[in-house]
Amino acid sequence: MTEIRSRDLITALDEASLSRFHLRAVLVSGMGFFTDAYDLFVIGIASTLIATQWNLSSGKLALLNSTMLAAAFLGACVFGRFADLTGRKRVYWIVAVIMVAGALGSALSPSYWVLIGFRFLLGFGVGGDYPVSAVLMSEYANRKDRGKLVGMVFGTQALGLIVGPLVALTLLGAGASDNVAWRVMLALGAVPAAAVIYLRRKMPESPRYQIQVQGQAEQAATQLSAFSDGQVSTTAAANGTGAGPVMGLRAFLTNRRFLIMLTGTAGCWFLLDYAYYGNTISTPQILSLISPTASTMTKIAIQLTIFVVAAVPGYVLAIARLDRIGHRRLQLMGFAVMAACVAVIAAVPGMTTMVVPFLLVYGVSYFFTEFGPNMTTFVLPSELFPVSMRTTGHGISAGVGKLGAFIGVFLFPVLQTSFGLRGMLLLTAAVSVLGFALTLVLPEPAGRSLEDIAVSTPSTATPSLLMADRPSVP
């Protein structure tokens, strides 16, 4: 009876109509992810001011731009695993506290190495926010709109990328000194993180995690009914746990099917972030190469314009069409167009020295990055793994992705000196082709329940391991 009632609750979640409680979950997760994006990308602007003030070498500048990404690798792996062992909710507000401390410490840093230390702390918290934000939303979502809802959380990245340059333009336009401007930019990252600490502590634990891992079907039903204002409710069994044995880390990493999927999700994210973060955070340097005489404010304005015109529509269209097109299919399409556009820029003579043609093709590539793998590499790992290993799998994928971002950002100024802008773009095209090929190992999860994805396997799967996340009959 416990198994039947528990499945009833999960079915009610899967078949629920898109409602206000889904949007509340998006808001809570999205506010944190907005902070993640703002903190990760604003350093690309702030570092140009810091480098001038503190006379940073190219090596120190690269380390400043990439430190947070290296820390995010550790944070995603550590907190992703922690959230599977102790619950999503606990990690949810802990990482927000870390982000507040890291942002404020960065803004008040008296020296370069103190700033590096606080950026590392901030990155550790941001990394931990990736798996819990994605997975908690995925586990609250209905089957039909799951991609859209998780995509809406990720879409707040667009706001973070817009607000950063706007803050910089406002401060510099108002006559603020470089020292004041970069400190205010970094400090503002603490504001949304502080706002979500309370909201996240009030949000209930994932009902799927409560049922299938903690064995608290009755509590899950009560909390979900309250959170959804009665829109999702069913009677949970009063007796029995409803939980079966859960998969351990060793079993997960030695299961061929899950290892292949982890290679696909982590590998694609690594390749995407190598190209995406390297280009996005280094956009001011790219613009310096094609327009050396432009002022700092002009470069920031151009960067903001590119993003608003090319990238924002990509985010919006991806959210609207993700579930209809298919999550895997959209990733394939995005990687293909990215590779083609970047190859054109690198191959056509004079393209890298003509501002308008460069920006047009670069903008198309940027659009299909958002309307493609930048969105889907976040969504897919939140769907493809069983509930007891879902944040672990997403955390490893996000962490490996941030490792790729770290390498891209750190190596961009170094490799650019050796190979030039055209050489760097050719490398980005090759990376996009590899991302396309690796996507082919992943299944299509759109429109399917999380539980069906976890247990429907090819013959390579181990039945005893796949059953680990299904409720047991007492």
C-alpha positions in Angstrom: 0.0 0.0 0.0 2.9 2.4 0.8 4.4 1.8 -2.6 1.0 2.5 -4.3 0.3 5.7 -2.4 3.9 6.9 -2.9 3.6 6.4 -6.6 0.3 8.2 -6.6 2.0 11.3 -5.2 4.8 11.1 -7.8 2.2 10.7 -10.6 0.3 13.7 -9.2 3.6 15.7 -9.5 4.2 14.4 -13.1 0.7 15.2 -14.3 0.1 18.5 -12.4 -0.9 21.5 -14.5 1.6 24.3 -14.7 0.7 26.4 -11.6 1.7 29.2 -9.3 3.7 26.9 -7.0 5.9 25.9 -9.9 6.6 29.6 -10.5 7.4 30.1 -6.8 9.9 27.3 -7.0 11.4 28.9 -10.2 11.7 32.2 -8.3 13.5 30.8 -5.3 15.9 28.8 -7.5 16.2 31.5 -10.1 17.2 34.3 -7.6 20.1 32.2 -6.5 21.1 31.3 -10.0 20.9 35.0 -11.0 23.5 35.6 -8.3 25.7 32.7 -9.6 25.7 34.3 -13.1 26.2 37.8 -11.9 29.2 36.8 -9.7 30.7 34.6 -12.4 30.6 37.1 -15.2 30.9 40.5 -13.6 34.6 39.8 -12.9 35.2 40.1 -16.6 34.4 43.8 -16.3 35.6 44.4 -12.8 39.0 42.8 -13.5 39.8 45.4 -16.3 39.4 48.1 -13.6 41.3 46.1 -11.0 44.2 45.3 -13.4 44.7 49.0 -14.0 44.5 50.0 -10.3 46.8 47.2 -9.0 49.0 46.9 -12.1 48.3 43.2 -12.6 50.3 41.1 -15.0 48.6 39.0 -17.6 49.1 35.9 -15.4 47.5 37.5 -12.4 44.7 38.9 -14.4 44.0 35.4 -15.8 44.1 33.9 -12.3 41.7 36.5 -11.1 39.2 35.8 -13.9 39.4 32.1 -13.4 39.8 31.5 -9.7 36.1 31.4 -9.0 35.6 28.8 -11.8 38.2 26.5 -10.3 36.4 26.8 -6.9 33.0 26.1 -8.5 34.4 22.8 -9.7 35.0 21.7 -6.1 31.8 23.2 -4.8 29.6 21.5 -7.4 31.2 18.1 -6.7 31.2 18.4 -2.9 27.7 19.9 -2.4 26.2 17.8 -5.2 27.2 14.7 -3.3 26.2 16.2 0.1 22.7 17.0 -1.3 22.1 13.4 -2.2 23.3 12.2 1.3 21.5 14.8 3.5 18.8 16.4 1.3 18.5 19.2 -1.2 17.0 21.8 1.2 20.0 21.9 3.7 22.5 22.5 0.9 20.1 25.0 -0.7 20.5 27.7 2.0 24.0 26.8 3.1 25.4 27.7 -0.3 23.5 31.0 -0.3 25.2 32.0 3.0 28.6 31.2 1.5 27.8 33.3 -1.5 26.9 36.3 0.7 30.2 36.0 2.6 32.3 35.6 -0.5 30.7 38.5 -2.3 31.1 40.9 0.6 34.7 39.7 1.3 35.6 40.2 -2.3 34.3 43.8 -2.3 36.2 44.7 0.8 39.5 43.0 -0.1 42.5 45.2 0.6 44.9 43.3 -1.7 45.1 41.0 -4.6 45.7 37.7 -2.8 42.9 38.4 -0.3 40.6 39.1 -3.2 41.7 35.7 -4.7 40.8 34.0 -1.5 37.3 35.5 -1.3 36.7 34.8 -5.0 37.6 31.2 -4.3 35.1 31.1 -1.4 32.4 32.7 -3.5 33.0 30.2 -6.3 32.8 27.3 -3.9 29.3 28.4 -3.0 28.2 29.1 -6.5 29.4 25.7 -7.6 27.3 24.1 -4.9 24.2 26.1 -6.0 24.3 24.6 -9.5 23.2 21.0 -8.7 20.6 21.9 -6.0 19.0 24.7 -8.1 18.6 22.5 -11.1 17.6 19.2 -9.4 15.2 20.7 -6.9 13.3 22.4 -9.7 13.4 19.3 -11.8 12.0 17.2 -9.0 9.2 19.7 -8.4 8.4 20.0 -12.1 5.6 18.2 -14.0 6.6 15.8 -16.8 5.3 18.0 -19.6 6.9 21.3 -18.6 10.1 20.1 -16.8 12.5 21.5 -19.5 10.7 24.8 -19.5 10.8 25.1 -15.7 14.4 24.1 -15.3 15.2 26.3 -18.2 13.5 29.3 -16.6 15.8 28.9 -13.6 18.8 28.8 -15.9 17.4 31.8 -17.8 18.0 34.0 -14.9 21.6 33.8 -16.0 20.6 36.2 -18.7 19.5 38.8 -16.1 22.9 38.4 -14.3 24.7 39.0 -17.6 22.7 42.1 -18.3 22.8 43.6 -14.8 26.6 43.4 -14.5 27.4 45.6 -17.5 24.5 48.0 -16.6 25.9 48.5 -13.1 29.3 49.1 -14.5 28.0 51.7 -17.1 25.9 53.4 -14.4 28.9 53.7 -11.9 31.4 54.8 -14.5 28.9 57.1 -16.2 28.3 58.7 -12.8 32.0 59.5 -12.4 32.8 56.8 -9.8 36.4 56.0 -9.5 37.7 52.6 -10.7 38.3 51.5 -7.1 34.7 52.4 -6.0 33.2 50.9 -9.2 34.7 47.4 -9.0 34.0 47.1 -5.3 30.4 48.1 -5.6 30.0 45.7 -8.6 31.3 42.8 -6.5 29.4 43.8 -3.3 26.0 43.8 -5.1 26.4 40.0 -5.6 25.5 39.6 -2.0 22.1 41.3 -2.2 20.1 38.6 -4.1 21.9 35.8 -2.3 20.9 37.3 1.1 17.3 37.6 -0.1 17.0 33.9 -0.9 18.5 32.6 2.4 15.1 33.0 4.1 13.1 31.9 1.1 15.1 28.7 0.7 14.8 27.8 4.4 11.1 28.0 4.1 10.8 25.9 1.0 10.0 22.2 1.6 12.3 19.3 0.7 12.0 17.7 -2.7 9.0 15.4 -2.5 10.6 12.8 -4.7 13.7 12.7 -2.5 11.5 12.5 0.6 9.6 9.5 -0.8 12.3 7.5 -2.5 15.3 8.2 -0.4 14.1 9.3 3.1 11.0 7.2 3.1 8.8 10.1 4.3 5.8 9.7 2.0 3.3 11.1 4.5 5.4 14.2 5.2 6.1 14.7 1.5 2.3 14.7 0.8 1.5 17.1 3.6 4.3 19.6 2.7 3.6 19.4 -1.1 -0.1 20.0 -0.5 0.7 23.1 1.6 3.3 24.4 -0.8 1.1 24.0 -3.8 -2.0 25.4 -2.0 -3.7 22.0 -2.5 -3.1 21.9 -6.3 -1.0 18.7 -5.9 -2.3 16.4 -3.2 -2.9 12.7 -2.6 -3.2 10.6 0.5 0.1 9.1 1.5 0.3 6.0 3.6 0.5 6.6 7.3 2.7 3.6 8.0 5.8 2.2 6.3 8.7 4.1 4.8 8.1 3.6 1.1 11.8 3.8 0.5 14.1 1.1 -0.8 17.9 0.7 -0.8 19.6 3.6 -2.5 22.5 3.5 -4.9 26.0 4.2 -3.5 28.7 6.2 -5.2 30.8 3.2 -6.2 27.8 1.4 -7.7 26.9 4.6 -9.6 30.4 5.2 -11.0 30.8 1.5 -12.0 27.4 1.2 -13.7 28.1 1.3 -17.4 24.9 3.0 -18.4 25.2 5.8 -15.9 28.9 6.2 -16.5 28.2 6.7 -20.2 25.6 9.3 -19.4 27.9 11.0 -17.0 30.6 11.1 -19.6 28.1 12.7 -22.0 26.7 15.3 -19.6 30.0 16.2 -18.0 31.9 16.1 -21.3 29.5 18.3 -23.2 29.4 20.8 -20.3 33.2 20.9 -20.2 33.4 21.6 -23.9 30.6 24.2 -23.9 32.0 26.1 -20.9 35.5 26.0 -22.3 34.3 27.9 -25.3 31.5 29.9 -23.7 33.2 31.3 -20.6 36.5 31.8 -22.3 34.8 34.0 -24.9 32.2 35.7 -22.6 34.5 36.7 -19.8 37.2 37.6 -22.3 34.9 39.6 -24.5 36.6 42.9 -23.5 39.9 41.5 -24.6 38.4 40.2 -27.9 36.9 43.6 -28.6 40.3 45.2 -27.9 41.8 43.0 -30.6 39.3 44.0 -33.3 38.9 47.7 -32.0 42.0 48.7 -30.1 41.0 52.4 -29.7 37.6 51.8 -28.1 37.2 53.1 -24.5 36.3 50.9 -21.6 32.7 52.2 -21.5 32.4 51.6 -25.3 33.6 48.0 -24.9 31.1 47.4 -22.1 28.3 48.9 -24.1 29.2 46.7 -27.1 29.3 43.6 -25.0 26.0 44.4 -23.4 24.4 45.1 -26.9 25.7 41.8 -28.3 24.2 40.0 -25.4 20.8 41.7 -25.4 20.4 41.5 -29.2 21.8 38.0 -29.7 21.8 36.0 -26.5 18.6 37.1 -24.7 16.3 35.9 -27.6 18.2 32.6 -27.5 17.3 32.1 -23.8 13.7 33.1 -24.3 13.2 30.8 -27.3 15.0 27.9 -25.6 12.6 28.1 -22.7 9.6 28.3 -24.9 10.6 25.5 -27.3 12.8 23.2 -25.2 10.2 20.6 -24.4 8.7 20.6 -27.9 12.0 20.3 -29.8 13.6 17.9 -27.4 16.5 18.6 -24.9 19.1 16.4 -26.7 18.0 17.6 -30.2 18.4 21.3 -29.2 21.9 20.6 -27.9 22.9 19.0 -31.1 21.5 21.9 -33.2 23.3 24.5 -31.0 26.7 22.8 -31.1 26.4 22.5 -34.9 25.7 26.2 -35.5 28.3 27.3 -33.0 30.9 25.3 -34.9 29.9 26.7 -38.3 29.8 30.4 -37.2 33.1 30.3 -35.4 34.8 28.5 -38.3 33.5 31.2 -40.7 34.9 34.0 -38.5 38.3 32.2 -38.4 38.4 31.2 -42.1 37.2 34.4 -43.9 40.1 36.8 -44.5 39.7 40.1 -42.6 36.7 39.0 -40.6 38.6 39.4 -37.3 39.5 43.0 -38.1 36.1 44.2 -39.3 33.9 45.1 -36.4 30.4 44.9 -38.0 30.8 41.5 -39.9 32.5 40.1 -36.9 29.8 41.1 -34.5 27.0 39.8 -36.9 28.4 36.3 -37.1 29.6 36.3 -33.5 26.0 37.3 -32.6 24.5 34.3 -34.5 26.9 32.0 -32.7 25.9 33.6 -29.4 22.2 33.1 -30.1 22.6 29.4 -30.8 24.8 28.9 -27.8 21.8 30.0 -25.6 19.3 28.4 -27.9 21.2 25.2 -27.5 24.0 23.8 -25.2 24.3 26.6 -22.7 20.7 25.8 -21.7 20.6 22.1 -22.2 23.9 21.2 -20.4 22.2 22.6 -17.3 18.9 20.8 -17.9 19.9 17.3 -19.0 21.9 16.3 -15.9 18.9 17.2 -13.7 16.9 14.5 -15.5 19.1 11.6 -16.5 20.2 10.2 -13.1 18.2 8.3 -10.4 17.0 10.3 -7.5 19.6 9.0 -5.0 22.4 10.1 -7.3 20.8 13.0 -9.1 22.6 15.9 -7.5 25.8 13.9 -7.4 25.5 13.4 -11.2 24.6 17.0 -11.8 27.3 18.2 -9.5 30.0 16.2 -11.2 28.7 17.4 -14.6 28.6 21.1 -13.5 32.0 20.8 -11.8 33.6 19.3 -14.8 31.9 22.1 -16.8 33.4 24.7 -14.6 36.8 23.0 -14.9 36.4 23.6 -18.7 35.5 27.2 -18.0 38.5 27.6 -15.8 40.8 26.3 -18.5 39.2 28.4 -21.1 39.4 31.7 -19.1 42.9 31.1 -17.8 44.3 30.0 -21.1 42.6 32.6 -23.4 45.1 35.4 -22.8 48.0 33.0 -22.9 47.0 31.1 -26.1 45.8 34.3 -27.8 49.4 35.6 -27.6 50.7 32.4 -29.2 48.0 31.6 -31.8 46.2 34.9 -32.3 42.4 35.5 -32.3 41.9 33.3 -35.4 43.7 30.4 -33.9 41.6 30.6 -30.8 38.4 30.7 -32.8 39.4 27.6 -34.8 40.0 25.8 -31.5 36.5 26.9 -30.3 35.0 25.5 -33.5 36.8 22.1 -32.9 35.5 22.1 -29.4 31.9 22.6 -30.6 32.2 19.7 -33.1 33.4 17.4 -30.2 30.4 18.6 -28.2 28.0 17.6 -31.0 29.6 14.2 -31.2 29.5 13.6 -27.4 25.8 14.6 -27.2 24.9 11.5 -29.4 25.5 9.2 -26.4 22.7 10.8 -24.4 19.0 9.7 -24.4 16.1 12.1 -25.0 14.4 12.8 -21.7 11.8 15.4 -22.9 8.2 14.5 -21.9 9.2 11.5 -19.8 8.8 11.1 -16.0 12.0 11.2 -14.0 11.3 7.7 -12.6 10.8 6.3 -16.1 14.1 7.8 -17.2 15.9 6.3 -14.2 14.6 2.7 -14.8 14.2 2.4 -18.6 17.5 1.2 -19.7 19.3 -0.5 -22.6 20.7 -4.0 -22.0 23.9 -2.6 -20.6 22.1 -1.6 -17.4 22.3 -3.6 -14.2 18.7 -4.3 -13.0 19.6 -4.6 -9.3 21.2 -1.1 -9.4 18.3 0.5 -11.3 15.8 -0.8 -8.9 17.6 0.8 -6.0 15.6 4.1 -6.4 12.2 2.5 -6.6 10.0 2.3 -3.5 10.0 -1.2 -2.0 6.9 -3.1 -1.0 7.0 -3.7 2.8 
